[in-house]
Amino acid sequence: MMKKIYVLAFIPILFLLGIPIWGNKVTPYILGLPFFIFWICFSVILTAVTLSIIYKFDPVAKEEQE
């Protein structure tokens, strides 16, 4: 049975799947990067944060540390 915390893992997947649909643009520059490149870089950061939250609240990881 999937725990509720694992639902967070779908956020980066949905974030990355949304880029080809409506984010394939160059014109808005964010931090000097084209929008598409910024979106990919931000999704990598979002994935790392999401996975660290999942790891922190995962009871299996807590059992392995002990």
C-alpha positions in Angstrom: 0.0 0.0 0.0 1.4 3.4 -1.0 1.8 5.8 1.8 0.6 9.4 1.5 4.1 10.8 1.6 5.0 9.1 -1.6 2.4 11.1 -3.5 4.9 14.0 -3.2 7.0 12.1 -5.7 4.5 12.8 -8.5 5.0 16.6 -8.1 8.4 16.7 -10.0 7.0 14.3 -12.6 4.0 16.5 -13.3 6.2 19.6 -13.2 8.5 18.2 -15.9 5.7 16.9 -18.1 4.1 20.4 -18.1 7.0 22.0 -19.9 6.5 20.8 -23.4 2.8 21.6 -23.3 2.8 25.3 -22.4 6.3 26.3 -21.4 8.2 25.8 -24.7 9.1 29.5 -25.0 12.3 31.5 -25.2 11.1 35.1 -24.9 10.7 35.5 -21.1 14.2 35.5 -19.7 14.4 34.6 -16.0 17.7 35.2 -14.2 19.3 35.6 -17.7 18.1 32.1 -18.9 15.5 31.3 -21.4 12.3 30.2 -19.8 12.7 26.5 -20.9 16.2 26.2 -19.4 15.1 28.0 -16.2 12.1 25.5 -15.9 14.4 22.5 -16.2 16.9 23.9 -13.7 14.1 24.7 -11.3 12.6 21.3 -11.7 15.9 19.7 -10.7 16.0 21.8 -7.5 12.3 21.0 -6.9 13.0 17.3 -7.3 15.9 17.4 -4.8 13.8 19.2 -2.2 10.8 16.9 -2.7 13.0 13.8 -2.3 14.6 15.1 0.8 11.1 15.7 2.3 10.1 12.2 1.4 13.3 10.8 3.0 12.8 12.8 6.1 9.3 11.6 6.8 9.7 8.0 5.5 9.5 5.5 8.4 11.5 2.9 6.5 14.5 5.3 6.3 14.2 6.0 10.0 14.3 2.2 10.7 17.5 1.8 8.6 19.3 4.6 10.5 18.8 2.8 13.8 
